[in-house]
């Protein structure tokens, strides 16, 4: 029982660390520690509710996971900033939200799905950051050209 618990919280923490590493490298507000703790925390709440599964104090797991989603919204809102017309932190907030989902997967023992999810989150953040930069460069270049004409 303790080994299974350790495996699940270890998987949650590792997924959060991998997800957070990308944010940390990008020097974003919520990096390694935040994503690891969010993933771990989500796993802990799900694991605590699973402890009561089938008992006289049965807990609805979907309600617990729903509350994890809601609670993470508050953390995500804390990293979103508006500076004039520019809004920053939305991707970081979404990444934190996905880290909570990773923690839930780990708690449920969905390890292949957790690995795929972690890989997908990293791919989206790395590949599409590059795509976003390329699009921004083209837009800026087009805007500069319009000004010169």
Secondary structure as GFF3:
##gff-version 3
##sequence-region A 1 149
A	DSSP	alpha_helix	2	25	.	.	.	ID=ss1
A	DSSP	alpha_helix	32	51	.	.	.	ID=ss2
A	DSSP	alpha_helix	61	79	.	.	.	ID=ss3
A	DSSP	beta_strand	81	83	.	.	.	ID=ss4
A	DSSP	beta_strand	86	88	.	.	.	ID=ss5
A	DSSP	alpha_helix	90	107	.	.	.	ID=ss6
A	DSSP	alpha_helix	111	148	.	.	.	ID=ss7
###
